[in-house]
Amino acid sequence: MIQLLVLGDARMAQALVDYLATLGIPCELTQSELGVSVWLADERRLAQAQQEVKRFLSEPNHPRYMEASWQSGHADARIDYSKGMTDPVTDFLHQAGPLTLVVIIACLAIYALDAIGLPIFDELAFHPTLAQFTDWQAWRYVTPTFIHFSVLHLVFNLLWWWYLGGQIEQRLGSGKLFILLIVGAALPNIAEFFASGPRFGGLSGVVYALLGYSWLRTRLQPDCGLAMPPALIGFMLVWLVLGFLDMLGTPTANMAHLVGLLVGLAQGWLDRHHRPG
């Protein structure tokens, strides 16, 4: 066997090995005081393995590696995966760009202000009537996105925003995420107003825009840098259908979800020839 490299993070080493396995490059791991060594089992694949190691070192946090580990579910009992792991807060921050974090903080702050009784909903809710669509309070097309009505509603949306928005911002830039945020908020909010009136809120329309965008970009341009496991898109589509069937047991902004998904798909189609910078 040939040693390809030594890594200090056991989980990153396992993710690399899992990814190499998907390419037909068999490798093994061993652990020592210096770290975790990645060994090539088939010397005939050395040139390809070295090329993939070089690519890994240039972008070790690319979703393709963790995606390979999720799909394989493999772990080596001889390896202590607790060594070299970052703490949860560092990992959370590492996978989120500045816009991702600003939106998370804004949603948390607005929820806290509403919880202590400040009239935040009245200031941020959608236009109360159709006649006020053209007044100067243009922020109302977007700000309902930051209002949440329960802890579960808030946490569910923020986790999806962090996972999908963080990927897009890290791989494609804050500008692209900002466009998806604004358009993915305004158009779904307008649609939801006509479907159910002005009393709605939540980030889920934007989440569906990010979902549709990430899914179509990975389908049309697999090397765009985004990852969208099929199980996740399947879960969210089932959730969308259950909402329209009124089977979730709670009021749901179904039209905002659907229009958000369409916004994301449309933007993904428009960006199909764009290469990541």
N, C-alpha and C positions, 0 to 999 in steps of 0.2 A: 504493500500500500504506500501511497505517496501523501505526505502531509501538505494540505493546501493552505491552511492558515490557522492561527490561534486567536480565539475571541475571549473577551472577559465576561460576556453575557451568554449564559448557557441557552437561554430561550431564543436569542437571536441566532445562535449557532444551529439549534434544532430547526428553526424556520428556514435557514439556508439549506440545510440537508434535505428537508422536506421538499423545498422548491426544486433542488437539483434532481431529486427522485422523479419529479413530474417530467423532467427532460430526459429521463433514462440514464442519469449519471449517478450510480450508486455510491454512497459515502457512509462513513461511520464516525462516531464521536468517541473521544476519550477525554478524561478529565485529569488535570494535574494541578499543582500549585500555581502554575503559570496561566491557567485558564482552560478552556475547552478547545481541543484540537479537532479539526475537520480533516478526515483522511479519505482520499480517493481510493475506492476499491477496485476500479477497472482502469488500469494505466493507459489503455487505448483511448480513453476519453479525456486525457490530460489537457490537450489544447482547448477543448470546449469548456472544461471545468475551470481552467485558469481565466478564460474570458468571462465566465459567469461570476467568478469570485471578484474580478475587477469591477464588474457592473454592480455587484452587491456592495462593495466598499465605497462606491461613489454615491449610492442611495440606499443605505441599509434599512431605512424605515419605509421603503416602498411597500404598498399594500400587497404586492404579489407574494411576498415571503410569508406574512402572517396568514394570508388566504390559503396558501399551500398547507400550513400547519393545521388550520381549522378543518380542512378537508381530510387530512390524513389522520388526525387525532392520535398521532404516534408520540410516544415518549420513551426514553431509554432509562430503565431503572437504575443504571449505573451512574447517571448524571444527576448532580444536585442542582436543580433549576432555581433554587433560591439564591445562588451566588450570582452576583452581577446584576440582579434585578433592581430597577429604579423604584422609588416609592410611588404610591398611587398618584399623589399630587403632581410630582414631576412628570409622570407619564401622561397625565391628563393635560397638563400645559404643553407638553411637547407635541401633542397631536392636535393642537388647536392654534390657529392664527389669531391676530389681534381682533379682527372683525368678529370671529367666532366667539371670542371671550367677551367682547363688548356687548353683544346681543345677550349672552348668558347672564351677565351682570345686570343688564337693563331689565330683563324678565324677572330676575330674583328681586331686584329693588322695587319694581312696580307691584309685585305680589305682596311684598312686605308692607309697602305703604297702604295698599288696599286692606290688608289684614288688620292694620291698626286703626282703620276707620277713616282714612283720608279719602276724599271724593275723587280718586284717581280715574275711575271708570268714566265718569262724566267728561273728563278732560281728554281722554284718549279714545273713546268709543267712536264707532263709525257715524257718519252724518245721520241725524235722526230722521230726516225726511228727504225725499227726492228733490224737493225745491232747494235744498241747501247744498246740492252737489257742486255748484259753481261758486260757493263763497270762498273766502280767503283761507279757511282752515284746511288746507290741502293735506296736512299731516294725518287727518282722520282716515285717509285711504289706506295708510300703512300701520298706524299705531295700534289698532285692535289686535294686531299680530302679537304684541307684547303683553297682552292681558290674559291671565289664566285664572280659572275658577276653583281649582283644587290642587292640593299637593301632587296627587297622582297625575293630573292633567299637565302640570308644570314639569315634573320630572320626566315623564314619558316624552314630551316634546323636546326638552333640552338635551336628553341623551341622544335622540335622533339628530338634532341639530349639530351637536358636538361631533358625532360620528360622520355624518355626511358632509356637513359644512366644513369641518376641519380638514377632511380629505380634499375637498375642492379648493379651499384656500391654500393649503400647503402645496398642492400640485399645480393648480391653475391660476392662483393669485387672488388677492383680496378684491380686485376689480370685478372679476367674474362672479365671485360670491355675492358682492354687493348688488350686481344686476339681478341675480336670481332672487335675492332677498326683497328688493323693491318691487320687481314685477310679480314675483311669486307671492307677495303680500297684497298689492293693490288689486290686481285682476280677480283673484279668488275672493277678496273682501267685497268687491263690487257684486260679484255673482251671488255671494251668500246674502247680501243685502236684499237683492231681488227675490231670493228664494225664501228667506225667513225673517227679514226685517233687520234692524240695526243692533240688536242685543246679542252679539256673539264676540268671540275672541279666541286667541290661541295661535301658536306658531305652526300648527299642523298643515295649513295650506302651503306654507313655505317648505315644510318638511317633504310634502309630496312633490313639490317642484324639484327639490334636490334629489329626491328618489328617482323621478322620471328622467332627470338630466343625467345622473350618474349611470343609470341602467342603459340608456340609449348610447351614451358616449362609449361605455365599455363594449357594447355590441358592435358599434360602427368603427370604433378606433381602440382596439384592445390595449395598445401601448400608451394610452393617454395618461396613465398614472393613477386612475381610479379603480376601486374594487367594489363590486356589488355581488355578494353571495346570492345565488338564486333563492335560497330559503328566505332571505330577508325581503326581497321583492315580492315573493309569494305571500309572506305573512301580511305585508302591508296592503296588498291587493285584496286579500280575504277580508281584512279589517275594513277596507273601503266598501266592499259589497255588503258586509254585515251592517255597516252604518246605514246604507240606503234601505236595507230590509228592516231597520229599526230593531235590531237584535242585540245591541250593545248595552241596553239598560240605562243609557244616559243620553241626553241631548248631544247631537254631533253635527258639526258644520260640514255636512256631506258635500254640498255644492262647492265649498271652498276646497275640500280635498280633491275633488274631481278636476276642477279648473286648475288647481296647483299642479296636479300631475300632468295635465295637458300643456301648461306653461313650460314645465321642465322638459317634456318630450320635444316641444317646438324649439327650445333653445339648444337642446342636444343635437337636433337635426341641423340647425343653423351652424353649429360649431363643429360639424362632423369632419371638416377638412382642416381645422385649426390644429396646429401642433403645439404641445406644451412648451412654454418658453424656458 
